[in-house]
Amino acid sequence: MICDLKLILALMTALLLGSVPAGITAAEKEKSPAGKPLHKFLPIEDKSHVSLAYIWLDIAEEATARDVDRYGARPTIVSRTLAIWATAMYDAWAAYDPQAVGSRLGGGLRRPRAEHTLDNKKTAISYASYRALLFVYPESRDFLTAEMKKMGYDPNLVSTDPKRPEGIGNLAAQAVIEYRKNDGANQLGNEAGGDGQPYTDYTYYQPVNLPDKVIDPDRWQPITFTLPDGKHITPGFLTPHWYRVKPFALETSAQFRPGPPPKTTTDDATLRRETDQALTYNQTLTNEQKAVVEFMRDGPRSTGQSGHWLRFAQDVSRRDKHSLDQDVKLYFVIANVASDAFISCWETKRCYDSSRPWTLIRHYYKGKKIKGWAGVEGGVKEMPAEDWHPYSPMSFITPPFPGYTSGHATVSGACSKMLELYTGSDKYGFAESRRHCELTEKEAGSVVQLDLPTWSATAEMAALSRALGGYHIPIDNNVGLKVGREIATWSWPKYQAYFDGTAKVRP
């Protein structure tokens, strides 16, 4: 039986197996053997040289990870929650900038130049961050309140006096919250057609295929997972209504919908080649490729691609020694373009409802023997096609939603291009060091270094990882990457308009 969104909680343990950061041991140096700084998912301990916006992003990521601990990995949802936080923070900051305008109140909160002090900015963004995060993560109230007190702020101050920075922060957050309460995400569970639970579908989606029967190989198939405790669950399509969520910069969710994927009925030869390529990857994975799959599978702590790319943005903050102003704008842009990319991607997934390698390999090789990844013991073995498995924990076979296009690829394309546009360069210059196989097989292997020389190369690594892992056929990733880059390129002038004060408030 297909479970509803609440039962995704049962996937938590499985998901975390594929997304806990490898970390860097105390014995490892700050630079890789090639001399490149090591990318670190975990928040840095010494925060004396980073901005308060950077610290608030750490807090937002931790609150997000705690949400995953409670409800399971929900990448669409957490992309929206992080965007709400980043937007509220930006809108509060904009009141103390001579040009920038907020997304909801425009320049209506602008304060006199004499008040444009660093202390006022810090206070305003802190209250905005706190209120926004409480809205999206109410279960983390104790954690968030403790963080506010650590920074010396009184979380009980609810002033909306625009002459006080606390009031600016509260006003900015409240405006964003009011706008997002009924934006199509169904956060409050009050959409007609829903079941009254937060974030559940209200569009009456039903899969064509059954977990144990393929009626149409071109359509998405739910998959039954076996959890470590032996329990079987079959998650349904995660947030199939997400195409109805109001985008931040995009005009509509369908604005960048690509053409259809190959199908057995329209281009069977191409679809078979794509399937065979995914199978070949699965049969020939190198240690480095396994490390790529695990690195890009998700992170940090399953905060999704939005959280993943915001961590990359923090690398820029440290690398380029960002000021508070620079960080606020950077996180605002990356969080929102990631959220828009998810909305666009889910519109495409809902439109085409396409299958994944799990279904296609069983379709094309039904009744035949094939070679594939042997499982947690490692290696490759011959098996019936019906036993083929992606390079993924046994308790989380494939993400529970259609394949075309890939969310990882679309969001990575969007965020990487936006980082290039924001920084003025494609250069990244970091590296990831991790033990291959440690999240998927019983025995972790040796340390592998993954170079991240440019934003475009990092996005391409993220896209390729999904085919290497057996979650997607290559076209899902290639088209998603292209669409994501198009979204960022089109959207960048929209963000610049907020910075230079020419943007209009969106209804």
JOURHU-V183186 format. One record per helix or strand of 3 or more residues. SS is the DSSP state (H for helix, E for strand). FROM is the first residue (numbers start at 1). LEN is the number of residues. If there is no record, write none. Layout:
ss=SS from=FROM len=LEN
ss=SS from=FROM len=LEN
//
This chain:
ss=H from=5 len=13
ss=H from=52 len=20
ss=H from=75 len=20
ss=H from=113 len=3
ss=H from=118 len=19
ss=H from=138 len=13
ss=H from=165 len=16
ss=E from=232 len=4
ss=H from=242 len=3
ss=H from=268 len=16
ss=H from=287 len=11
ss=H from=304 len=16
ss=H from=324 len=29
ss=H from=357 len=8
ss=E from=369 len=5
ss=E from=380 len=5
ss=H from=385 len=3
ss=H from=407 len=17
ss=E from=427 len=9
ss=E from=447 len=8
ss=H from=455 len=14
ss=H from=474 len=27
//
